Amino acid sequence: MISVIIPVLNEAANIEVILRHLDEKSTSGMIQEVIIVDGGSTDETVQLTNNYKNNGSILSYDVLHSDKGRAKQMNKGAGHASGEILYFLHADSFPPLSFDTSILKEVKKGNPAGCFRMKFDDKHPVLTISQWFTRFNVRACRGGDQSLFVTRDLFDSLNGFDEDFEVYEDCEFIGRIYDNYKFKVINDYVVTSARKYGKNGTFRLQYHFAMIHIKKWMGASAEDLTRYYKKYIVT
C-alpha cells in the first residue's frame, strides 16, 4: 500500500486541485491514504482540505499539523503513515496517470526508491532545457519537484529527512539514497508549477538554484544554504 505525503503552507489556491488530481489519476486501488501535513497555514488550506475529504472523494485523507519546514512536515507525515511505500509530493506538482501503478511496478522489480521525470507548466526556454536533464539517473539532476517514492524500510534506515535543512532537504535525502540504494527514474512526467520563477525571474532563480547546488557540493552547511536562500529567493 502507498501513503501519499504532501507538505503544505498556504496552498489554498492549489490544494483542492491536487487532491482531485490524485483521485482521478490513481488506478491501482492501493493508495492507503493521502496525508496533508500543514506547516501553519494562515489561509484556508486546512478548511478546504477538510471540506474536500468529506465530499465523497475516493481516497482516504488525513490532515496533520506540524512545525514549519518541509523536512519536519514530511517526517511527521511519514511517522503517521501506514503504507509500506511512501510517496512525497509537492502541492503544485501533478503526477501522471497511473502514477501509483508505476510506483508499485518499480518496487516489485526491486527498486526501493525513485522519482518521475519532470516538466514545467511553462514553455520558457530555460525551463525547457532544465527539465530535459531530469531524464538522467544522476543525483545532480534530482529535485523535490520530481516527487519521490521510497519504501518504508529504506526511509527508516536513513532516518528520514534531515530537519537541519530548511531548504535543499529533498536533494540532501536523495543524495543519501544514491549513496546506499538503487534509484529509479520512471519514464513518465510530473508536471510542476513554474510560479516561483514568475516571482523571481526565470534566469535569476535558475542562477540562484545552481549556486545553492554548488555551495552544497563545496561543503556549505544547512544554515549557509538557508541564509543564501532567504537573501536571494522570494517565496
C-alpha positions in Angstrom: 0.0 0.0 0.0 1.1 3.6 -0.8 0.9 6.6 1.6 1.0 9.9 -0.3 2.5 12.7 1.8 2.1 16.3 0.9 3.6 19.1 3.0 1.7 22.4 2.6 1.9 26.0 3.7 -0.8 28.5 2.4 -1.8 26.3 -0.5 -5.5 27.3 -0.6 -5.2 28.0 -4.3 -3.9 24.6 -5.1 -5.0 22.1 -2.5 -8.3 21.0 -4.0 -6.8 20.8 -7.4 -4.0 18.4 -6.4 -6.4 16.3 -4.3 -8.8 16.0 -7.2 -5.9 15.1 -9.5 -4.8 12.3 -7.2 -8.4 10.9 -7.2 -8.6 11.0 -11.0 -5.1 9.8 -11.8 -4.7 6.9 -9.4 -5.6 3.5 -10.8 -4.2 0.7 -8.6 -6.6 0.9 -5.7 -3.5 0.6 -3.5 -3.3 4.1 -2.0 -3.7 3.6 1.7 -4.1 7.3 2.4 -3.2 10.9 1.4 -1.6 12.8 4.3 -1.6 16.5 4.2 0.9 18.0 6.6 0.2 21.7 7.3 3.1 23.9 8.5 1.0 26.6 9.9 -1.1 28.0 7.1 -2.9 31.3 7.6 -5.2 30.9 4.7 -8.0 28.3 4.0 -5.7 25.4 3.2 -6.8 23.2 6.1 -10.5 24.1 5.8 -10.6 23.3 2.1 -8.8 20.0 2.6 -11.3 19.0 5.3 -14.2 20.1 3.0 -12.8 18.0 0.2 -12.2 14.9 2.1 -15.8 14.9 3.4 -17.2 15.4 -0.1 -17.2 11.8 -1.3 -13.7 11.5 -2.7 -12.4 8.0 -3.5 -9.2 8.3 -1.4 -8.8 8.5 2.3 -7.3 11.8 3.7 -5.7 12.8 6.9 -4.7 16.4 7.9 -1.7 16.8 10.3 -0.3 19.9 11.9 3.4 20.4 12.2 6.1 23.0 12.8 7.0 24.9 9.6 9.7 23.3 7.5 9.3 20.8 4.7 11.7 18.3 6.3 9.8 18.4 9.6 6.5 18.2 7.8 7.5 15.2 5.7 9.0 13.3 8.6 5.8 13.9 10.6 3.7 12.6 7.7 6.0 9.5 7.4 5.7 8.9 11.1 1.9 8.8 10.7 1.8 6.8 7.5 0.7 3.2 7.5 1.7 2.3 3.9 4.7 0.2 3.0 5.6 2.8 0.3 5.9 6.5 1.0 5.3 8.9 -1.9 6.3 12.5 -1.2 4.7 15.1 -3.4 4.6 18.9 -3.6 1.2 20.6 -3.6 1.9 22.1 -7.0 3.4 19.0 -8.7 1.0 16.8 -10.6 1.9 13.1 -11.2 0.9 11.3 -14.4 -2.0 8.9 -15.0 -1.5 5.6 -13.1 1.4 7.1 -11.1 0.6 4.7 -8.3 0.7 1.6 -10.5 4.0 2.7 -12.0 5.5 3.1 -8.5 4.2 -0.3 -7.4 5.7 -2.0 -10.6 9.2 -0.5 -9.8 9.1 -1.5 -6.2 8.2 -5.1 -7.3 11.2 -5.0 -9.7 13.5 -4.4 -6.7 13.7 -0.6 -7.0 13.2 0.8 -3.4 13.3 4.4 -4.3 12.8 6.7 -7.3 11.0 9.6 -9.0 9.4 10.6 -12.3 10.9 12.9 -14.9 9.6 16.4 -14.7 8.0 19.1 -17.0 7.2 22.7 -16.1 3.8 24.2 -16.9 5.7 27.0 -18.7 7.4 26.9 -22.1 10.3 29.3 -21.2 13.4 28.0 -23.0 15.5 28.0 -19.8 12.9 25.7 -18.1 12.6 23.5 -21.2 16.4 22.9 -21.0 16.3 22.4 -17.3 13.5 19.8 -17.4 15.3 17.9 -20.2 18.0 16.9 -17.7 15.6 15.2 -15.3 15.7 12.1 -17.6 19.2 11.3 -16.4 19.7 9.0 -13.4 22.3 11.0 -11.6 21.9 12.9 -8.3 22.8 16.3 -9.8 19.6 16.1 -11.9 17.3 15.4 -8.9 14.9 17.7 -7.0 11.8 17.6 -4.9 9.5 18.8 -7.7 10.0 15.5 -9.4 8.3 13.8 -6.4 9.9 10.8 -4.6 8.8 7.3 -3.7 10.7 5.3 -1.1 9.9 2.1 0.8 9.3 2.4 4.5 12.3 0.2 5.2 14.6 2.5 3.2 13.2 5.6 4.7 13.7 4.3 8.3 17.2 3.0 7.5 18.3 6.6 6.6 16.4 8.2 9.5 14.3 10.3 7.2 14.8 13.9 6.1 17.5 15.9 7.9 15.5 18.6 9.7 18.5 20.9 9.9 17.8 21.7 6.2 15.2 24.3 5.8 16.0 24.3 2.1 17.6 21.6 -0.1 16.1 18.9 2.2 14.9 16.8 -0.8 18.2 16.8 -2.5 20.1 16.0 0.7 17.9 13.0 1.4 18.0 11.8 -2.2 21.8 12.1 -2.2 21.9 9.6 0.7 19.7 7.3 -1.2 22.1 7.4 -4.1 24.9 6.6 -1.7 23.2 3.5 -0.3 20.5 2.2 -2.6 19.3 1.8 -6.2 17.4 4.8 -7.5 14.9 4.6 -10.4 13.8 7.4 -12.7 10.4 6.4 -14.2 9.9 7.3 -17.8 6.9 9.4 -17.3 6.4 13.0 -16.2 5.3 15.0 -13.2 4.1 18.4 -14.3 5.1 21.1 -11.8 4.3 24.8 -11.4 6.7 27.5 -12.5 5.1 30.0 -10.2 8.3 30.6 -8.2 10.1 31.5 -11.5 7.4 34.0 -12.2 8.0 35.7 -8.8 11.8 35.7 -9.0 12.5 35.9 -12.8 13.5 32.7 -14.6 17.1 33.4 -15.3 17.7 34.9 -11.8 16.1 31.9 -10.0 17.8 29.3 -12.1 21.1 31.0 -11.3 20.5 31.0 -7.5 19.3 27.4 -7.6 22.6 26.5 -9.3 24.5 28.4 -6.7 22.8 26.5 -3.9 23.8 23.2 -5.5 27.4 24.4 -5.9 27.6 25.7 -2.4 26.4 22.3 -1.0 28.9 20.4 -3.1 31.6 22.7 -1.8 30.7 21.9 1.8 28.2 24.6 2.8 26.2 23.9 5.9 22.4 23.7 6.1 22.4 27.1 7.8 24.6 28.6 5.0 22.1 27.4 2.4 19.2 28.8 4.3 20.8 32.2 4.6 21.5 32.3 0.9 18.0 31.2 0.0 16.3 33.8 2.2 18.6 36.5 0.9 18.1 36.0 -2.8 14.9 34.0 -3.4 11.3 35.3 -3.0 9.0 32.6 -1.6 
